Amino acid sequence: MPAIEERERRRFGRIDLEQPLEGVIGAIPVNVVEVSIVGLRVMHEVRFPPGEDGDVHVSWQGKDMHFRCRIVRSTLFKLAKTAADKSIYQSGIRLDEAFGESEKLLRDLIAQRVMRAIHEQKENAYGITSMGPFTYQVGKGDRYRRCELTDGKWRKFDTTRPEQPTEGFTVSAELDPPQIETLCRTYEALASEGRRLTKMLAELSIRKTEGGPTRRYIP
């Protein structure tokens, strides 16, 4: 993955989970508190050595997501104050390989959380109508649609570069034009956090995957 694309994904591709998900790395229980399409942030009671490879399993809606992963960092989050307490550690996990439908499930999870958060952002903004049903589609090709917002006007063009622009977003060229227009209207209407979420929803479509999912969220 090109370095610039990785930086963009780190910047725009994270979302906190209001309710942590249960999981394990090896045999160590973890709580997943943040997700992206390339990694997780987890809390746990045993420190992991940074650089260690392993397998992470995460449970969501009764299904198991299984990834080969690497511990990027692991730090002390809360020190135990008494002998009866346990210290809590926080680790950043890079996802290197997905098994079965795990990548599809992860994208569904992220899309659900992002679209709900966008809907809440729009509800809080005066005069903004509902986003309505939105379908995200994962493209399988190497063509993308870049939508840049400059001086209140959209500039849209096809490209082979998947990175996200500073203002606007990049999606798979396979995404239906009405869906792109929905993203544009949503992006225009929201402030910085809402725009970050809209960009994150857009970037769900730009990584190739076999059997890409199509999911709807109707607020």
N, C-alpha and C positions, 0 to 999 in steps of 0.2 A: 504494500500500500504506500503510495507516495507520501512524503513527509507533510506536504501542505494539506493533503486530504485528511491525514491523521490529526493535524492541529485543528482543522475546522470541526472535525467530529468531536474532539475533546471540548471545544468551545461551545458548540451548539447542541450536542447530542446527549446531554444528561438530564435525568428527571428524578426528583426525590419521590420516594414511596411513602405515602401517609401511613400506610399499614405495612410494616416490613414483611417480606416473604421468608418462609423457613427454607433452609437448605443445609447441605453438608459439603465440606471439602475434605475428601478422603473419608475419615470417620469423625471429623470435628464438626459439630453443629455450628451453623452461622445464621445470622439474620441479614437479609439483603435489604439495604436501605436506599440504594441509588442504582439505577440501571441506565445503560446505553446499549447501542447495537454492537459495541466492541468491548464492553467491560462492565464490571459491577463494583460497588462499594459495599463491604460487608462488616458486621460487628460480630465479635466472638470472644471467647474466654481464654484461648490459647494462642500465643503469638506464632505466626508463620514466618519462616526464614524468607526474606525477599529473594526472588530469582528461582524459587522452587516451583517445579511443575506439578500438576495434579489434575484431578477430575472434580468438577463441581456439579452438584445436582440441586435444582431449585424446584420447589413445588408451587404450581399456580393453577387454580381452578381444577384441582384434582389430577393434573397432568405433571409429568416429570420433564424438566428441561435438563439436558446433560451436555456439558461442554468440557473439552480439554482446556486447561487454563494455566496461567502463570501468575504467581504472586509478584506484583510489581513493587508494592511497598506494604509494610506492616508496622504500625506505630501504636504506642500506648494511648488510649483514649481516656480512660478513667482508672486511677490507681486505687486498689483495695485499701480501705482505711482500717479494717480490723481483720483478724485471722479468719473470721467467718465470712467476710466479703471476698469477692473475686474481682480481679482486675479485668477491665474490658479493653480489647484491642480493636483497631480499625484497619482494614486492609483494602487496597486497590487490586482488583483482579482483572487481568487481560484475558479475553476469550479468544482462544486460538483455533478451536475446531468444534463444530456442532455435530451432534449425533441425532439421527432420526429427524423429527420435526421440530427440534429445539430452536433453531433460528427462526422459523416461522412463528412459533409460540412467543418468542421474545419480542418479535416485531408486533405481534398482536397485542401483547401486554403494553408495550410502549405507546402504540397508536391509541389504545383505549384511554390510557392515562392522559396523553397529550390532548386528545380531542375533548375530554371532559374538562381539562384545565382551560382550554381555549374557550369553551362554552361559558365557563364561569367568568373568564375575563370579559367576554362580550356582554354577559348579563350585567356586569358592574359598570359598563360604559353606557352613558345616556344615548338613546336613540339608535342603538346598534341592533339589527335584527339577528335572529338565530342563524347559525352557520348551516343548520339543516343537515340532512344525511350526507356524509362525505365518505367516499370509498378510496382507500389508498391501495395502490397496485405496485408490486415490485417488478421493475423492468429487468429483462434478461440481456439486453443488448448493450452496446457501447455508445449510444447516442443519448444526449441529455438536452433538456430545455432550460436555459438560463433566463431568469426573469429579474431584471435589475430596475430598482425604483430610483429615479434621478429627477430632482426638482418636481416631484409630484407626478411624473409620467413613467410608465412602464416601457422598458426596452426588452423585447423577448427575441431570443435567437437560439438556434440549435448549436450544440458544441460537443466535443468529445472529452471535455474536461468536467469532472464531477464535483469539484469543490464549490462551496457556497460563497456567493458574493457578500460584500459588506452590508449592502442594503438590497434586500430581495432574497431570492432563493433559487436553487437548482433542483429540478426533478427529472425523473426518467422521461425521455421523449415519448414513451408509450402511454403516459398518463393522459386521460381524455381531456380535451380543451376545456369543457365546462368545469372540470375539477380544478384545473389550473386557474381559471377565472375565480373560482371560489377561494382558493388560496390567496390570490391577489387582493380580493376585496377584504378578506380577513386580515391580511398583513397590513393593509392601509389603515384599517379601523383601530388597531391596537397599539398600545405603548410598547416599550422595550421588551418587557418580559413576554407579553403576548406575541410579539414578533419573533422572539427566540423560539417560542413553542411552535409557531407556524413554520419557521425554518426547519425545526426538528421533524415536524410532520412531513414536510417536503422531502427531507433527506432520507426518510425511510424507504423511498422508492428508487434510490440511485445505486444500490449495491446489488450486483447480480446474484441470483439464487435460483436454484432449480425448484420448480413447483411453487412459485411465488404466491403468497396468500392474498386474498381480497377479503376485506372485512368492513362492515359498516358499524358506525356508532350513531345512533339517533338520540339527540339530547331531549 
